[in-house]
Amino acid sequence: MSRRIYLDYQATTPLDPKVLEEMQPWLCRPANPHSVEHGWGIEAETAVTIAREKVARAVNGDPEGVIFTGNATEAANIVVRSFAERDCKVVVSAIEHPCVAETAKACQQLGATVQVVQVNPDGIVDLNALAEHVDSAELVSVMAVNNEIGTVQPVEAIASLCGEAGTAFHSDAVQALGKVPVDMSAGIGFVTLSAHKIYGPPAIGAICADRDRIGQLKPLMTGGGQQGGIRPGTVPVALCVGFGKACELARARLNEETEHCRSLSALFLERLSQETANFSVNGSLEERVPQNVSLCFPGIVADELIAMLPQIAISTGSACSSGAIAPSRVLLAMDLPEDMIEGSVRVGFGRTTTEEEVVEAAVAIGGMVRKLRGEVDDRMTVRKS
């Protein structure tokens, strides 16, 4: 292959030109939105207020509940650690992103009780198991879309369970925004987001909190009264503006991009099935976003496959866990056998992916799988699990 093909959109996305255009006026001007004694500060404050409205609108939330953070990991830490007290119970799913899973473990060391709820073989949270713990919990945290396998979780059903019990519900919607509707009015108390996953700038995330729940949040840092003291520090205007624009575009293009990526996903799997034998799709084939395809190639080691295809950007799973020796927690939670976990890769499609790139990647991946297996022309039909 002579050109590089980017298929790792779950790790990060390129900055949309329209987002950059919106940010540019704020990159080289004095802009402290907390200096409201003069015009420069007032203009900056107005720009941040508009950005909050755009972020809130993307999840049907309250602009007054939007708190900008340095990234989604910080946002999740603020939410989950706010319930890290003795006699508090936090419930999380077995397939949460490390920003929630590892933070929950830290809360356990601070005295909180942590309950992990399992998922079924399709990678969907077990609602019956979850229901057993909601009444006794102060916080339930279940992601909207899984970052490794792309499965869509039953967020509205979980919100209903939490609402009946009066339990706070947090949903990590980093991989959901721009792919599936996110509606805080369904009963979600806290949503956490990341700009660089939706063609926005890196180094900025957000908490969207329900008006009745925002008082439960506790700061990780001290030092200022910005953003109600929950996240002190000067808010970066250019990044906020970019985040707002990215949310606006994600909301407007949701249906268009879903259809685009559904077409690409179908084309990729069809072409791959012509190139190699015996592969499966990890996770539900119905309850998933088309932007994410997690594939298992039994008989090969995924790291070796990726290393042999340096021109194609694919991954073994979470970018935050890259280089980790331990097998994927998500695939383990689905009870996949070790050889299937070892041979699993994540392929991601996005706004700028083309059909030509998808076909070229499928041919290259399929050919390399055959080579690693020592096959020549053994090309069977795709096996789907």
C-alpha positions in Angstrom: 0.0 0.0 0.0 1.3 3.5 -0.9 -1.2 5.6 1.0 -2.2 5.7 4.7 -5.8 4.9 5.7 -7.2 6.0 9.0 -9.7 3.6 10.6 -9.3 4.4 14.3 -12.0 7.0 14.8 -12.9 5.7 18.2 -9.4 6.8 19.4 -9.7 10.3 18.0 -11.1 12.2 15.1 -9.6 14.9 12.8 -10.5 18.5 13.5 -13.4 19.5 11.3 -12.5 22.6 9.2 -15.7 24.3 10.3 -14.7 23.8 13.9 -11.2 25.3 13.2 -12.8 28.2 11.5 -15.0 28.9 14.5 -12.0 28.7 16.9 -9.6 30.9 14.9 -10.8 34.3 16.1 -10.2 33.2 19.7 -6.7 31.8 19.3 -4.8 35.0 19.2 -6.8 37.5 21.2 -6.9 38.2 25.0 -9.9 36.0 26.1 -10.5 35.4 29.8 -14.2 34.8 30.3 -13.9 35.5 34.0 -12.5 39.1 33.5 -15.9 40.7 33.1 -14.8 44.2 34.1 -14.0 45.0 30.5 -15.2 44.4 27.0 -12.7 41.7 26.1 -13.8 39.6 29.0 -17.5 40.1 28.4 -17.1 39.0 24.8 -15.2 35.9 25.9 -17.9 35.1 28.5 -20.6 35.5 25.9 -18.7 33.1 23.6 -18.4 30.5 26.4 -22.1 30.9 27.2 -23.0 30.2 23.6 -20.7 27.1 23.6 -22.5 25.8 26.7 -25.8 26.1 25.0 -24.6 24.1 22.0 -23.1 21.4 24.1 -26.3 21.2 26.2 -28.5 21.1 23.1 -26.6 18.1 21.8 -27.7 16.0 24.7 -31.0 17.7 25.4 -29.6 19.1 28.7 -29.5 22.3 30.6 -26.8 24.9 29.6 -26.4 25.9 33.3 -25.4 22.3 34.0 -22.5 22.3 31.5 -19.1 22.2 33.2 -16.0 22.3 31.0 -13.1 20.1 31.9 -9.7 19.2 30.5 -11.0 16.0 29.1 -13.6 13.3 29.5 -11.5 11.4 32.0 -11.4 14.4 34.3 -15.2 14.8 33.8 -15.9 11.2 34.8 -13.5 11.5 37.8 -15.4 14.5 39.1 -18.8 12.7 38.8 -17.8 9.3 40.2 -15.5 10.6 42.9 -18.3 12.8 44.1 -19.8 9.6 45.5 -16.6 8.2 47.0 -17.7 8.2 50.6 -18.1 5.6 53.3 -21.5 4.0 53.1 -22.0 5.1 49.5 -22.6 2.4 46.9 -21.5 2.9 43.3 -22.7 0.5 40.6 -20.8 0.2 37.3 -21.0 -2.2 34.3 -18.2 -4.6 33.6 -17.4 -2.9 30.3 -16.9 0.7 31.4 -14.1 2.8 30.0 -11.1 2.9 32.4 -12.0 6.5 33.3 -15.0 5.0 35.1 -13.8 1.5 36.0 -10.5 2.6 37.5 -12.1 5.6 39.3 -14.6 3.3 40.9 -11.8 1.2 42.2 -10.2 4.3 43.7 -13.5 5.1 45.3 -13.5 1.7 46.9 -10.2 2.5 48.6 -11.9 5.7 50.0 -14.7 3.7 51.7 -17.3 3.4 49.0 -18.9 0.0 48.0 -18.5 -0.8 44.3 -20.8 -3.3 42.6 -19.8 -4.5 39.1 -22.7 -5.6 36.9 -22.0 -8.1 34.2 -23.0 -8.1 30.5 -24.4 -10.8 28.2 -22.4 -12.5 25.4 -23.5 -9.7 23.0 -21.9 -7.0 25.2 -25.1 -5.6 26.6 -25.6 -4.8 30.3 -27.8 -7.3 32.1 -30.7 -5.2 33.2 -32.1 -7.8 35.6 -28.7 -7.9 37.4 -28.5 -4.2 37.5 -32.1 -3.8 38.9 -31.0 -5.8 42.0 -28.6 -3.1 43.0 -30.2 0.2 41.9 -32.3 0.7 45.1 -29.3 0.5 47.4 -27.0 2.6 45.3 -26.2 6.3 45.3 -24.8 6.3 41.8 -25.1 4.1 38.8 -22.6 4.6 35.9 -23.2 2.8 32.6 -21.8 4.1 29.3 -24.1 4.8 26.4 -21.9 3.2 23.7 -19.0 0.9 24.4 -15.7 2.2 23.1 -14.2 -1.2 22.2 -17.0 -3.1 20.5 -19.6 -0.3 19.7 -22.5 -1.9 21.5 -25.4 0.5 22.4 -26.5 0.1 26.0 -30.1 0.4 27.2 -29.6 3.8 28.7 -33.2 4.9 28.8 -34.2 1.7 30.6 -31.4 2.2 33.1 -32.5 5.8 33.6 -36.0 4.6 34.3 -34.8 2.2 36.9 -32.7 4.9 38.6 -35.5 7.4 38.5 -37.9 5.0 40.3 -35.3 4.4 43.0 -34.2 8.1 43.2 -30.6 7.0 42.4 -28.2 9.3 40.4 -27.4 8.0 37.0 -24.2 8.9 35.1 -23.6 7.9 31.5 -20.3 8.2 29.7 -21.5 9.3 26.3 -18.1 10.0 24.7 -18.7 7.3 22.0 -22.4 8.0 21.7 -22.5 11.7 20.8 -23.0 12.1 17.1 -23.8 8.4 16.6 -27.0 7.9 18.6 -29.4 10.3 20.2 -28.5 11.2 23.8 -31.4 12.6 25.8 -30.8 13.8 29.4 -34.6 14.4 29.8 -35.0 10.6 29.9 -33.7 10.8 33.5 -29.9 10.9 33.1 -28.4 12.9 35.9 -24.9 13.3 34.5 -23.4 12.9 31.0 -19.7 13.2 30.3 -18.4 14.1 26.8 -15.2 14.6 24.9 -14.6 17.1 22.0 -11.9 15.2 20.2 -14.1 12.2 19.6 -16.6 14.3 17.5 -14.1 16.2 15.3 -13.5 18.9 17.9 -10.3 20.0 19.6 -8.4 17.9 22.0 -7.8 18.8 25.7 -11.4 19.7 26.5 -14.3 17.6 27.9 -17.5 18.4 29.7 -20.0 17.3 32.3 -23.6 17.9 31.5 -25.5 17.8 34.8 -29.2 17.9 35.6 -30.2 21.0 37.4 -31.4 18.9 40.4 -28.2 16.9 40.6 -25.4 19.5 40.0 -25.2 20.2 43.7 -24.0 16.6 44.3 -20.8 17.3 42.4 -17.6 17.9 44.4 -14.4 19.5 43.0 -11.2 17.5 42.5 -9.2 20.7 42.8 -9.3 24.0 44.8 -8.1 27.4 43.8 -10.9 29.4 42.3 -14.6 29.9 42.0 -14.9 29.4 38.3 -17.7 27.1 37.1 -19.3 27.2 40.5 -16.1 25.9 42.1 -16.7 22.5 40.7 -13.9 22.8 38.1 -11.8 25.8 39.1 -9.4 27.4 36.6 -9.6 29.7 33.7 -11.9 28.3 31.0 -10.2 28.1 27.5 -12.4 30.1 25.2 -11.1 28.8 21.9 -11.5 25.2 23.0 -15.0 25.8 24.3 -16.0 27.5 21.1 -14.6 24.6 19.1 -16.4 22.1 21.3 -19.7 23.9 20.9 -19.3 23.9 17.1 -18.4 20.3 17.0 -21.5 19.4 19.1 -23.6 21.5 16.7 -22.3 19.6 13.7 -22.6 16.2 15.4 -26.3 16.9 16.2 -27.1 18.2 12.7 -25.3 15.4 10.9 -26.2 12.4 13.1 -28.6 10.7 10.6 -26.4 11.5 7.6 -23.3 10.1 9.2 -25.1 7.0 10.6 -26.2 6.1 7.0 -22.7 6.9 5.6 -21.0 4.6 8.2 -23.6 1.9 7.9 -22.9 1.7 4.2 -19.2 1.6 4.8 -19.5 -1.1 7.5 -21.5 -3.3 5.2 -19.1 -2.8 2.3 -16.1 -3.5 4.5 -17.5 -6.8 5.9 -18.7 -7.9 2.4 -15.3 -7.3 0.9 -13.4 -8.8 3.8 -15.5 -11.9 3.6 -14.2 -12.3 0.0 -10.6 -12.0 1.2 -10.3 -14.2 4.2 -11.8 -17.2 6.1 -13.3 -17.6 9.5 -13.8 -14.2 11.2 -16.5 -13.0 13.5 -18.0 -9.7 14.7 -17.7 -9.2 18.5 -20.8 -8.0 20.2 -24.4 -7.6 19.1 -25.0 -7.2 15.4 -28.2 -5.2 16.0 -27.5 -3.0 19.0 -24.4 -1.3 17.9 -23.2 1.8 16.1 -22.0 1.3 12.5 -19.0 3.4 13.1 -17.4 0.6 15.1 -16.7 -2.9 14.0 -14.8 -5.2 16.4 -13.5 -8.3 14.6 -12.0 -11.5 15.7 -9.6 -13.5 13.5 -9.0 -16.8 15.3 -5.6 -18.2 14.8 -3.7 -14.9 14.6 -2.4 -12.4 17.1 -4.0 -9.0 16.6 -0.8 -7.1 17.6 1.1 -8.9 14.8 -1.6 -8.2 12.3 -1.5 -4.5 13.1 2.3 -4.4 13.0 2.3 -5.9 9.6 -0.1 -3.2 8.3 1.6 0.1 9.3 -0.3 2.1 6.6 -3.7 1.2 8.1 -4.7 2.7 11.5 -6.6 0.1 13.3 -6.3 -1.0 17.0 -6.9 -3.8 19.4 -9.3 -1.8 21.5 -9.3 1.2 23.9 -6.7 3.8 23.0 -6.3 4.5 26.7 -5.2 0.9 27.2 -2.8 0.6 24.3 0.3 -1.2 25.1 -1.4 -3.0 28.0 -0.3 -6.7 28.4 -3.6 -7.8 30.0 -6.3 -8.9 27.7 -9.3 -6.7 27.0 -11.6 -6.4 30.0 -14.6 -5.9 27.7 -14.0 -9.1 25.7 -13.3 -11.0 29.0 -16.6 -9.7 30.4 -18.3 -11.2 27.3 -16.8 -14.6 28.1 -14.9 -14.8 24.8 -12.2 -17.5 24.8 -8.6 -16.4 25.0 -7.7 -17.2 21.4 -10.6 -15.0 20.2 -9.6 -12.1 22.4 -6.0 -12.4 21.2 -7.1 -12.2 17.6 -9.5 -9.2 18.0 -9.1 -5.8 16.4 -11.2 -2.7 16.2 -12.0 -1.0 12.9 -13.6 2.5 12.9 -15.3 4.5 10.2 -15.9 8.2 10.3 -17.0 11.4 8.6 -14.1 11.5 6.1 -13.8 7.7 5.4 -14.3 6.8 1.7 -15.6 3.7 0.0 -12.2 3.4 -1.8 -10.4 3.4 1.5 -12.7 0.8 3.0 -12.2 -1.6 0.1 -8.5 -1.1 0.0 -8.2 -1.7 3.8 -10.4 -4.9 3.6 -8.2 -6.3 0.8 -5.0 -5.5 2.7 -6.3 -6.9 6.1 -7.7 -10.0 4.5 -4.6 -10.7 2.6 -2.4 -10.3 5.7 -4.7 -12.6 7.7 -4.2 -15.2 5.1 -0.5 -14.7 5.1 -0.3 -15.0 8.9 -2.4 -18.2 8.9 -0.3 -19.6 6.1 -3.3 -19.7 3.8 -3.3 -19.2 0.0 -6.8 -19.0 -1.5 -9.0 -20.5 1.3 -11.7 -17.8 1.2 -14.8 -18.8 3.1 -17.9 -16.8 3.9 -17.9 -14.6 6.9 -19.0 -16.2 10.2 -20.9 -13.9 12.4 -21.3 -14.5 16.2 
